[in-house]
Amino acid sequence: MEIIQAMIGKRIISIKDCRGFSSIRGLMFDSMQDYDGALIYANAIWMPFVKHNLDLIFLDKSHKILEIQAAIPITANPKTWRIYRQDDAKYCLEIKSGIISNLKTLTGKKVKLGS
């Protein structure tokens, strides 16, 4: 697992770079103590065994923000059993809910990813 930096708006956060099988696991079973989220190489996310509410930032191939969705972990309540999806996305940046204020205003902007 590699930790990389993501610049979203003017905020820089640390995220897990989840390639290959790691994209399937994402933030399941994760306490997120050493980073703020994960970069997933997929356009659909589900939330079993995730411990935190997340903001899902769906990105196109050039890392432009297509859509932002609020996601809650799956519980015994069937209302939480859903898959979050953005069909045009290539990536999904999962971050702790609320750590970036005014997130919705960043739709259409690019996220800068690096080490």
N, CA, C and O atoms as CSV, one atom per row, in Angstrom:
chain,resi,resn,atom,element,x,y,z
A,1,MET,N,N,0.839,-1.175,0.000
A,1,MET,CA,C,0.000,0.000,0.000
A,1,MET,C,C,0.888,1.244,0.000
A,1,MET,O,O,1.812,1.365,0.805
A,2,GLU,N,N,0.595,2.145,-0.900
A,2,GLU,CA,C,1.343,3.396,-0.995
A,2,GLU,C,C,0.439,4.551,-0.568
A,2,GLU,O,O,-0.730,4.609,-0.947
A,3,ILE,N,N,0.991,5.461,0.218
A,3,ILE,CA,C,0.272,6.669,0.620
A,3,ILE,C,C,0.718,7.797,-0.312
A,3,ILE,O,O,1.912,8.046,-0.481
A,4,ILE,N,N,-0.261,8.473,-0.912
A,4,ILE,CA,C,0.039,9.590,-1.806
A,4,ILE,C,C,-0.719,10.830,-1.324
A,4,ILE,O,O,-1.594,10.743,-0.462
A,5,GLN,N,N,-0.374,11.961,-1.884
A,5,GLN,CA,C,-1.036,13.224,-1.548
A,5,GLN,C,C,-2.056,13.557,-2.636
A,5,GLN,O,O,-1.826,13.311,-3.820
A,6,ALA,N,N,-3.175,14.115,-2.213
A,6,ALA,CA,C,-4.194,14.599,-3.148
A,6,ALA,C,C,-4.494,16.045,-2.799
A,6,ALA,O,O,-4.730,16.375,-1.637
A,7,MET,N,N,-4.485,16.901,-3.801
A,7,MET,CA,C,-4.867,18.295,-3.605
A,7,MET,C,C,-6.265,18.474,-4.174
A,7,MET,O,O,-6.486,18.360,-5.380
A,8,ILE,N,N,-7.206,18.758,-3.274
A,8,ILE,CA,C,-8.601,18.949,-3.646
A,8,ILE,C,C,-8.938,20.395,-3.297
A,8,ILE,O,O,-8.990,20.766,-2.125
A,9,GLY,N,N,-9.164,21.194,-4.315
A,9,GLY,CA,C,-9.291,22.635,-4.061
A,9,GLY,C,C,-7.953,23.129,-3.538
A,9,GLY,O,O,-6.929,22.965,-4.202
A,10,LYS,N,N,-7.948,23.725,-2.367
A,10,LYS,CA,C,-6.702,24.202,-1.756
A,10,LYS,C,C,-6.240,23.312,-0.614
A,10,LYS,O,O,-5.272,23.641,0.072
A,11,ARG,N,N,-6.918,22.191,-0.401
A,11,ARG,CA,C,-6.617,21.298,0.711
A,11,ARG,C,C,-5.812,20.104,0.229
A,11,ARG,O,O,-6.152,19.489,-0.782
A,12,ILE,N,N,-4.737,19.772,0.952
A,12,ILE,CA,C,-3.921,18.590,0.647
A,12,ILE,C,C,-4.203,17.543,1.711
A,12,ILE,O,O,-4.135,17.815,2.910
A,13,ILE,N,N,-4.526,16.324,1.242
A,13,ILE,CA,C,-4.795,15.215,2.159
A,13,ILE,C,C,-3.960,14.008,1.754
A,13,ILE,O,O,-3.510,13.906,0.613
A,14,SER,N,N,-3.758,13.099,2.698
A,14,SER,CA,C,-3.055,11.839,2.442
A,14,SER,C,C,-4.074,10.745,2.183
A,14,SER,O,O,-5.060,10.610,2.907
A,15,ILE,N,N,-3.819,9.955,1.126
A,15,ILE,CA,C,-4.741,8.880,0.761
A,15,ILE,C,C,-3.967,7.612,0.413
A,15,ILE,O,O,-2.798,7.664,0.033
A,16,LYS,N,N,-4.653,6.461,0.552
A,16,LYS,CA,C,-4.113,5.182,0.091
A,16,LYS,C,C,-4.317,5.097,-1.412
A,16,LYS,O,O,-5.399,5.407,-1.911
A,17,ASP,N,N,-3.296,4.682,-2.131
A,17,ASP,CA,C,-3.417,4.438,-3.569
A,17,ASP,C,C,-3.760,2.958,-3.733
A,17,ASP,O,O,-2.884,2.102,-3.606
A,18,CYS,N,N,-5.020,2.656,-4.011
A,18,CYS,CA,C,-5.512,1.276,-4.044
A,18,CYS,C,C,-5.564,0.754,-5.473
A,18,CYS,O,O,-6.536,0.984,-6.192
A,19,ARG,N,N,-4.532,0.064,-5.871
A,19,ARG,CA,C,-4.485,-0.527,-7.214
A,19,ARG,C,C,-4.757,-2.026,-7.112
A,19,ARG,O,O,-4.537,-2.644,-6.070
A,20,GLY,N,N,-5.238,-2.594,-8.208
A,20,GLY,CA,C,-5.471,-4.038,-8.252
A,20,GLY,C,C,-6.466,-4.497,-7.210
A,20,GLY,O,O,-7.526,-3.892,-7.050
A,21,PHE,N,N,-6.132,-5.565,-6.499
A,21,PHE,CA,C,-7.026,-6.134,-5.494
A,21,PHE,C,C,-7.350,-5.125,-4.392
A,21,PHE,O,O,-8.431,-5.177,-3.805
A,22,SER,N,N,-6.432,-4.220,-4.111
A,22,SER,CA,C,-6.675,-3.207,-3.076
A,22,SER,C,C,-7.885,-2.344,-3.404
A,22,SER,O,O,-8.536,-1.837,-2.490
A,23,SER,N,N,-8.206,-2.161,-4.697
A,23,SER,CA,C,-9.386,-1.382,-5.073
A,23,SER,C,C,-10.672,-2.073,-4.637
A,23,SER,O,O,-11.667,-1.408,-4.350
A,24,ILE,N,N,-10.660,-3.392,-4.587
A,24,ILE,CA,C,-11.845,-4.118,-4.129
A,24,ILE,C,C,-12.033,-3.901,-2.632
A,24,ILE,O,O,-13.158,-3.708,-2.171
A,25,ARG,N,N,-10.961,-3.930,-1.883
A,25,ARG,CA,C,-11.033,-3.761,-0.429
A,25,ARG,C,C,-11.272,-2.311,-0.045
A,25,ARG,O,O,-12.053,-2.038,0.866
A,26,GLY,N,N,-10.616,-1.374,-0.720
A,26,GLY,CA,C,-10.798,0.044,-0.410
A,26,GLY,C,C,-10.573,0.353,1.054
A,26,GLY,O,O,-9.481,0.125,1.574
A,27,LEU,N,N,-11.588,0.867,1.726
A,27,LEU,CA,C,-11.467,1.244,3.134
A,27,LEU,C,C,-12.191,0.270,4.072
A,27,LEU,O,O,-12.436,0.597,5.233
A,28,MET,N,N,-12.535,-0.929,3.571
A,28,MET,CA,C,-13.158,-1.917,4.450
A,28,MET,C,C,-12.195,-2.285,5.575
A,28,MET,O,O,-10.998,-2.455,5.343
A,29,PHE,N,N,-12.714,-2.407,6.775
A,29,PHE,CA,C,-11.974,-2.803,7.982
A,29,PHE,C,C,-10.922,-1.773,8.389
A,29,PHE,O,O,-10.068,-2.079,9.221
A,30,ASP,N,N,-10.955,-0.582,7.840
A,30,ASP,CA,C,-9.888,0.400,7.988
A,30,ASP,C,C,-10.234,1.466,9.014
A,30,ASP,O,O,-11.330,2.026,8.975
A,31,SER,N,N,-9.319,1.755,9.932
A,31,SER,CA,C,-9.558,2.801,10.936
A,31,SER,C,C,-9.221,4.196,10.407
A,31,SER,O,O,-9.648,5.194,10.987
A,32,MET,N,N,-8.473,4.274,9.329
A,32,MET,CA,C,-8.079,5.537,8.700
A,32,MET,C,C,-7.358,6.468,9.684
A,32,MET,O,O,-7.623,7.670,9.711
A,33,GLN,N,N,-6.467,5.923,10.472
A,33,GLN,CA,C,-5.722,6.735,11.436
A,33,GLN,C,C,-4.555,7.477,10.796
A,33,GLN,O,O,-4.197,8.564,11.249
A,34,ASP,N,N,-3.959,6.913,9.757
A,34,ASP,CA,C,-2.753,7.498,9.169
A,34,ASP,C,C,-3.001,8.214,7.844
A,34,ASP,O,O,-2.061,8.720,7.232
A,35,TYR,N,N,-4.237,8.262,7.400
A,35,TYR,CA,C,-4.571,8.912,6.133
A,35,TYR,C,C,-6.053,9.268,6.145
A,35,TYR,O,O,-6.799,8.851,7.031
A,36,ASP,N,N,-6.463,10.044,5.151
A,36,ASP,CA,C,-7.823,10.590,5.119
A,36,ASP,C,C,-8.749,9.891,4.135
A,36,ASP,O,O,-9.936,10.213,4.081
A,37,GLY,N,N,-8.236,8.937,3.353
A,37,GLY,CA,C,-9.090,8.278,2.380
A,37,GLY,C,C,-8.319,7.339,1.481
A,37,GLY,O,O,-7.210,6.909,1.798
A,38,ALA,N,N,-8.945,7.026,0.327
A,38,ALA,CA,C,-8.339,6.084,-0.612
A,38,ALA,C,C,-8.744,6.450,-2.035
A,38,ALA,O,O,-9.839,6.957,-2.278
A,39,LEU,N,N,-7.835,6.183,-2.969
A,39,LEU,CA,C,-8.118,6.325,-4.392
A,39,LEU,C,C,-8.426,4.936,-4.925
A,39,LEU,O,O,-7.585,4.038,-4.888
A,40,ILE,N,N,-9.654,4.774,-5.425
A,40,ILE,CA,C,-10.127,3.491,-5.918
A,40,ILE,C,C,-10.184,3.553,-7.443
A,40,ILE,O,O,-10.643,4.546,-8.008
A,41,TYR,N,N,-9.729,2.515,-8.099
A,41,TYR,CA,C,-9.718,2.446,-9.566
A,41,TYR,C,C,-10.991,1.748,-10.038
A,41,TYR,O,O,-10.951,0.633,-10.559
A,42,ALA,N,N,-12.125,2.433,-9.843
A,42,ALA,CA,C,-13.433,1.893,-10.208
A,42,ALA,C,C,-14.451,3.028,-10.227
A,42,ALA,O,O,-14.189,4.127,-9.738
A,43,ASN,N,N,-15.614,2.741,-10.801
A,43,ASN,CA,C,-16.662,3.763,-10.855
A,43,ASN,C,C,-17.888,3.382,-10.020
A,43,ASN,O,O,-18.922,4.046,-10.096
A,44,ALA,N,N,-17.773,2.318,-9.228
A,44,ALA,CA,C,-18.863,1.893,-8.349
A,44,ALA,C,C,-18.276,1.457,-7.009
A,44,ALA,O,O,-17.255,0.771,-6.954
A,45,ILE,N,N,-18.938,1.868,-5.941
A,45,ILE,CA,C,-18.432,1.619,-4.584
A,45,ILE,C,C,-19.556,1.048,-3.741
A,45,ILE,O,O,-20.703,1.482,-3.843
A,46,TRP,N,N,-19.226,0.081,-2.915
A,46,TRP,CA,C,-20.165,-0.374,-1.895
A,46,TRP,C,C,-19.457,-0.288,-0.554
A,46,TRP,O,O,-18.229,-0.206,-0.519
A,47,MET,N,N,-20.186,-0.303,0.539
A,47,MET,CA,C,-19.626,0.097,1.825
A,47,MET,C,C,-19.719,-0.947,2.948
A,47,MET,O,O,-19.927,-0.555,4.096
A,48,PRO,N,N,-19.575,-2.259,2.679
A,48,PRO,CA,C,-19.601,-3.195,3.802
A,48,PRO,C,C,-18.319,-3.078,4.623
A,48,PRO,O,O,-17.234,-2.901,4.069
A,49,PHE,N,N,-18.448,-3.174,5.922
A,49,PHE,CA,C,-17.322,-3.174,6.855
A,49,PHE,C,C,-16.523,-1.873,6.844
A,49,PHE,O,O,-15.392,-1.842,7.330
A,50,VAL,N,N,-17.088,-0.811,6.303
A,50,VAL,CA,C,-16.452,0.505,6.355
A,50,VAL,C,C,-16.885,1.152,7.662
A,50,VAL,O,O,-18.057,1.080,8.031
A,51,LYS,N,N,-15.949,1.784,8.367
A,51,LYS,CA,C,-16.210,2.296,9.709
A,51,LYS,C,C,-16.639,3.763,9.746
A,51,LYS,O,O,-17.046,4.250,10.801
A,52,HIS,N,N,-16.558,4.474,8.630
A,52,HIS,CA,C,-16.824,5.912,8.627
A,52,HIS,C,C,-17.777,6.291,7.493
A,52,HIS,O,O,-17.824,5.626,6.459
A,53,ASN,N,N,-18.534,7.367,7.703
A,53,ASN,CA,C,-19.243,7.980,6.585
A,53,ASN,C,C,-18.189,8.571,5.666
A,53,ASN,O,O,-17.161,9.062,6.131
A,54,LEU,N,N,-18.440,8.525,4.363
A,54,LEU,CA,C,-17.453,8.999,3.393
A,54,LEU,C,C,-18.075,9.982,2.415
A,54,LEU,O,O,-19.279,9.955,2.158
A,55,ASP,N,N,-17.233,10.842,1.881
A,55,ASP,CA,C,-17.566,11.629,0.704
A,55,ASP,C,C,-16.891,10.920,-0.464
A,55,ASP,O,O,-15.680,10.698,-0.444
A,56,LEU,N,N,-17.665,10.568,-1.469
A,56,LEU,CA,C,-17.136,9.900,-2.652
A,56,LEU,C,C,-16.993,10.927,-3.759
A,56,LEU,O,O,-17.968,11.561,-4.164
A,57,ILE,N,N,-15.769,11.085,-4.244
A,57,ILE,CA,C,-15.485,12.044,-5.308
A,57,ILE,C,C,-15.168,11.225,-6.556
A,57,ILE,O,O,-14.099,10.623,-6.660
A,58,PHE,N,N,-16.098,11.209,-7.491
A,58,PHE,CA,C,-15.915,10.447,-8.715
A,58,PHE,C,C,-15.151,11.298,-9.724
A,58,PHE,O,O,-15.510,12.446,-9.986
A,59,LEU,N,N,-14.081,10.710,-10.290
A,59,LEU,CA,C,-13.164,11.421,-11.182
A,59,LEU,C,C,-13.141,10.775,-12.563
A,59,LEU,O,O,-13.310,9.563,-12.698
A,60,ASP,N,N,-12.928,11.608,-13.593
A,60,ASP,CA,C,-12.733,11.050,-14.934
A,60,ASP,C,C,-11.263,10.683,-15.111
A,60,ASP,O,O,-10.485,10.768,-14.160
A,61,LYS,N,N,-10.875,10.276,-16.318
A,61,LYS,CA,C,-9.493,9.808,-16.545
A,61,LYS,C,C,-8.455,10.901,-16.356
A,61,LYS,O,O,-7.285,10.597,-16.123
A,62,SER,N,N,-8.854,12.178,-16.452
A,62,SER,CA,C,-7.902,13.276,-16.235
A,62,SER,C,C,-8.004,13.836,-14.815
A,62,SER,O,O,-7.448,14.896,-14.524
A,63,HIS,N,N,-8.714,13.126,-13.930
A,63,HIS,CA,C,-8.898,13.478,-12.518
A,63,HIS,C,C,-9.789,14.688,-12.289
A,63,HIS,O,O,-9.698,15.338,-11.248
A,64,LYS,N,N,-10.649,14.995,-13.254
A,64,LYS,CA,C,-11.636,16.063,-13.085
A,64,LYS,C,C,-12.809,15.501,-12.286
A,64,LYS,O,O,-13.248,14.376,-12.526
A,65,ILE,N,N,-13.316,16.289,-11.334
A,65,ILE,CA,C,-14.430,15.861,-10.491
A,65,ILE,C,C,-15.723,15.866,-11.305
A,65,ILE,O,O,-16.155,16.904,-11.804
A,66,LEU,N,N,-16.327,14.688,-11.428
A,66,LEU,CA,C,-17.590,14.541,-12.146
A,66,LEU,C,C,-18.786,14.692,-11.213
A,66,LEU,O,O,-19.785,15.323,-11.559
A,67,GLU,N,N,-18.668,14.105,-10.029
A,67,GLU,CA,C,-19.796,14.089,-9.096
A,67,GLU,C,C,-19.285,13.774,-7.702
A,67,GLU,O,O,-18.271,13.096,-7.534
A,68,ILE,N,N,-20.000,14.276,-6.706
A,68,ILE,CA,C,-19.684,14.005,-5.308
A,68,ILE,C,C,-20.929,13.414,-4.666
A,68,ILE,O,O,-22.027,13.954,-4.804
A,69,GLN,N,N,-20.750,12.301,-3.964
A,69,GLN,CA,C,-21.867,11.651,-3.286
A,69,GLN,C,C,-21.489,11.386,-1.836
A,69,GLN,O,O,-20.352,11.023,-1.536
A,70,ALA,N,N,-22.452,11.570,-0.942
A,70,ALA,CA,C,-22.264,11.211,0.467
A,70,ALA,C,C,-22.620,9.738,0.620
A,70,ALA,O,O,-23.651,9.291,0.118
A,71,ALA,N,N,-21.772,8.984,1.312
A,71,ALA,CA,C,-21.983,7.543,1.459
A,71,ALA,C,C,-21.952,7.154,2.932
A,71,ALA,O,O,-21.178,7.694,3.722
A,72,ILE,N,N,-22.811,6.207,3.276
A,72,ILE,CA,C,-22.844,5.696,4.646
A,72,ILE,C,C,-22.554,4.198,4.622
A,72,ILE,O,O,-22.908,3.509,3.666
A,73,PRO,N,N,-21.906,3.691,5.683
A,73,PRO,CA,C,-21.595,2.256,5.735
A,73,PRO,C,C,-22.859,1.403,5.739
A,73,PRO,O,O,-23.917,1.835,6.197
A,74,ILE,N,N,-22.729,0.197,5.226
A,74,ILE,CA,C,-23.818,-0.769,5.248
A,74,ILE,C,C,-24.029,-1.232,6.685
A,74,ILE,O,O,-23.075,-1.543,7.399
A,75,THR,N,N,-25.303,-1.273,7.099
A,75,THR,CA,C,-25.676,-1.782,8.419
A,75,THR,C,C,-26.746,-2.861,8.230
A,75,THR,O,O,-26.997,-3.296,7.106
A,76,ALA,N,N,-27.364,-3.286,9.310
A,76,ALA,CA,C,-28.456,-4.257,9.231
A,76,ALA,C,C,-29.710,-3.635,8.612
A,76,ALA,O,O,-30.621,-4.360,8.211
A,77,ASN,N,N,-29.767,-2.324,8.532
A,77,ASN,CA,C,-30.904,-1.630,7.947
A,77,ASN,C,C,-30.819,-1.709,6.418
A,77,ASN,O,O,-29.857,-1.206,5.838
A,78,PRO,N,N,-31.795,-2.324,5.756
A,78,PRO,CA,C,-31.750,-2.461,4.297
A,78,PRO,C,C,-31.655,-1.134,3.542
A,78,PRO,O,O,-31.221,-1.120,2.390
A,79,LYS,N,N,-32.048,-0.029,4.159
A,79,LYS,CA,C,-31.940,1.275,3.489
A,79,LYS,C,C,-30.482,1.654,3.222
A,79,LYS,O,O,-30.215,2.513,2.381
A,80,THR,N,N,-29.540,1.029,3.922
A,80,THR,CA,C,-28.118,1.326,3.717
A,80,THR,C,C,-27.477,0.402,2.684
A,80,THR,O,O,-26.302,0.572,2.360
A,81,TRP,N,N,-28.205,-0.550,2.174
A,81,TRP,CA,C,-27.660,-1.524,1.221
A,81,TRP,C,C,-27.716,-0.944,-0.177
A,81,TRP,O,O,-28.704,-1.123,-0.890
A,82,ARG,N,N,-26.683,-0.264,-0.564
A,82,ARG,CA,C,-26.684,0.310,-1.904
A,82,ARG,C,C,-25.272,0.370,-2.473
A,82,ARG,O,O,-24.279,0.296,-1.750
A,83,ILE,N,N,-25.222,0.503,-3.772
A,83,ILE,CA,C,-23.966,0.710,-4.483
A,83,ILE,C,C,-23.975,2.148,-4.978
A,83,ILE,O,O,-24.943,2.597,-5.594
A,84,TYR,N,N,-22.894,2.865,-4.706
A,84,TYR,CA,C,-22.737,4.239,-5.172
A,84,TYR,C,C,-22.019,4.173,-6.511
A,84,TYR,O,O,-21.003,3.488,-6.631
A,85,ARG,N,N,-22.528,4.872,-7.518
A,85,ARG,CA,C,-22.017,4.695,-8.871
A,85,ARG,C,C,-22.031,6.019,-9.628
A,85,ARG,O,O,-22.889,6.875,-9.417
A,86,GLN,N,N,-21.054,6.155,-10.513
A,86,GLN,CA,C,-21.030,7.246,-11.488
A,86,GLN,C,C,-20.468,6.628,-12.758
A,86,GLN,O,O,-19.262,6.403,-12.864
A,87,ASP,N,N,-21.335,6.357,-13.712
A,87,ASP,CA,C,-20.964,5.552,-14.883
A,87,ASP,C,C,-19.824,6.126,-15.715
A,87,ASP,O,O,-19.079,5.357,-16.324
A,88,ASP,N,N,-19.659,7.434,-15.765
A,88,ASP,CA,C,-18.601,8.044,-16.575
A,88,ASP,C,C,-17.259,8.133,-15.861
A,88,ASP,O,O,-16.262,8.526,-16.468
A,89,ALA,N,N,-17.218,7.775,-14.587
A,89,ALA,CA,C,-15.991,7.901,-13.792
A,89,ALA,C,C,-15.009,6.773,-14.090
A,89,ALA,O,O,-15.400,5.667,-14.460
A,90,LYS,N,N,-13.732,7.079,-13.922
A,90,LYS,CA,C,-12.667,6.083,-14.006
A,90,LYS,C,C,-12.128,5.762,-12.610
A,90,LYS,O,O,-11.645,4.658,-12.358
A,91,TYR,N,N,-12.217,6.752,-11.700
A,91,TYR,CA,C,-11.702,6.621,-10.335
A,91,TYR,C,C,-12.738,7.126,-9.336
A,91,TYR,O,O,-13.648,7.881,-9.678
A,92,CYS,N,N,-12.569,6.685,-8.091
A,92,CYS,CA,C,-13.351,7.241,-6.999
A,92,CYS,C,C,-12.400,7.538,-5.854
A,92,CYS,O,O,-11.665,6.664,-5.394
A,93,LEU,N,N,-12.424,8.763,-5.407
A,93,LEU,CA,C,-11.639,9.179,-4.247
A,93,LEU,C,C,-12.576,9.125,-3.053
A,93,LEU,O,O,-13.522,9.908,-2.961
A,94,GLU,N,N,-12.312,8.199,-2.138
A,94,GLU,CA,C,-13.112,8.053,-0.918
A,94,GLU,C,C,-12.401,8.828,0.179
A,94,GLU,O,O,-11.238,8.555,0.474
A,95,ILE,N,N,-13.086,9.795,0.789
A,95,ILE,CA,C,-12.468,10.554,1.883
A,95,ILE,C,C,-13.432,10.633,3.065
A,95,ILE,O,O,-14.646,10.507,2.904
A,96,LYS,N,N,-12.868,10.845,4.254
A,96,LYS,CA,C,-13.694,11.005,5.443
A,96,LYS,C,C,-14.702,12.113,5.202
A,96,LYS,O,O,-14.368,13.186,4.701
A,97,SER,N,N,-15.915,11.836,5.562
A,97,SER,CA,C,-17.000,12.793,5.358
A,97,SER,C,C,-16.721,14.095,6.105
A,97,SER,O,O,-16.383,14.087,7.289
A,98,GLY,N,N,-16.868,15.209,5.395
A,98,GLY,CA,C,-16.785,16.517,6.023
A,98,GLY,C,C,-15.406,17.115,6.196
A,98,GLY,O,O,-15.294,18.228,6.710
A,99,ILE,N,N,-14.334,16.418,5.788
A,99,ILE,CA,C,-13.002,17.009,6.030
A,99,ILE,C,C,-12.677,18.143,5.062
A,99,ILE,O,O,-11.764,18.932,5.305
A,100,ILE,N,N,-13.426,18.220,3.965
A,100,ILE,CA,C,-13.221,19.326,3.023
A,100,ILE,C,C,-14.526,20.105,2.935
A,100,ILE,O,O,-15.547,19.591,2.478
A,101,SER,N,N,-14.472,21.357,3.383
A,101,SER,CA,C,-15.674,22.183,3.325
A,101,SER,C,C,-15.916,22.637,1.890
A,101,SER,O,O,-14.984,22.703,1.088
A,102,ASN,N,N,-17.147,22.942,1.576
A,102,ASN,CA,C,-17.543,23.406,0.238
A,102,ASN,C,C,-17.173,22.408,-0.858
A,102,ASN,O,O,-16.890,22.813,-1.986
A,103,LEU,N,N,-17.172,21.148,-0.554
A,103,LEU,CA,C,-16.772,20.120,-1.516
A,103,LEU,C,C,-17.629,20.160,-2.781
A,103,LEU,O,O,-17.102,20.025,-3.885
A,104,LYS,N,N,-18.925,20.342,-2.638
A,104,LYS,CA,C,-19.830,20.340,-3.804
A,104,LYS,C,C,-19.472,21.433,-4.806
A,104,LYS,O,O,-19.742,21.283,-5.997
A,105,THR,N,N,-18.866,22.538,-4.344
A,105,THR,CA,C,-18.511,23.632,-5.259
A,105,THR,C,C,-17.323,23.279,-6.146
A,105,THR,O,O,-17.006,24.028,-7.071
A,106,LEU,N,N,-16.661,22.153,-5.885
A,106,LEU,CA,C,-15.468,21.775,-6.643
A,106,LEU,C,C,-15.772,20.894,-7.859
A,106,LEU,O,O,-14.855,20.518,-8.589
A,107,THR,N,N,-17.036,20.563,-8.084
A,107,THR,CA,C,-17.403,19.766,-9.262
A,107,THR,C,C,-16.892,20.465,-10.521
A,107,THR,O,O,-17.094,21.666,-10.701
A,108,GLY,N,N,-16.232,19.704,-11.383
A,108,GLY,CA,C,-15.648,20.244,-12.612
A,108,GLY,C,C,-14.187,20.624,-12.466
A,108,GLY,O,O,-13.504,20.827,-13.470
A,109,LYS,N,N,-13.691,20.725,-11.242
A,109,LYS,CA,C,-12.274,21.044,-10.997
A,109,LYS,C,C,-11.459,19.768,-11.025
A,109,LYS,O,O,-12.004,18.673,-10.891
A,110,LYS,N,N,-10.147,19.907,-11.198
A,110,LYS,CA,C,-9.252,18.748,-11.197
A,110,LYS,C,C,-8.672,18.520,-9.811
A,110,LYS,O,O,-8.399,19.458,-9.063
A,111,VAL,N,N,-8.492,17.251,-9.496
A,111,VAL,CA,C,-7.783,16.841,-8.292
A,111,VAL,C,C,-6.357,16.534,-8.708
A,111,VAL,O,O,-6.124,15.803,-9.671
A,112,LYS,N,N,-5.405,17.095,-7.980
A,112,LYS,CA,C,-3.993,16.808,-8.268
A,112,LYS,C,C,-3.534,15.668,-7.373
A,112,LYS,O,O,-3.656,15.729,-6.150
A,113,LEU,N,N,-2.998,14.619,-8.010
A,113,LEU,CA,C,-2.517,13.445,-7.293
A,113,LEU,C,C,-1.022,13.333,-7.448
A,113,LEU,O,O,-0.488,13.554,-8.535
A,114,GLY,N,N,-0.342,12.992,-6.376
A,114,GLY,CA,C,1.108,12.819,-6.432
A,114,GLY,C,C,1.626,12.166,-5.184
A,114,GLY,O,O,0.864,11.868,-4.264
A,115,SER,N,N,2.933,11.939,-5.146
A,115,SER,CA,C,3.521,11.272,-3.986
A,115,SER,C,C,4.022,12.249,-2.968
A,115,SER,O,O,4.546,11.844,-1.931
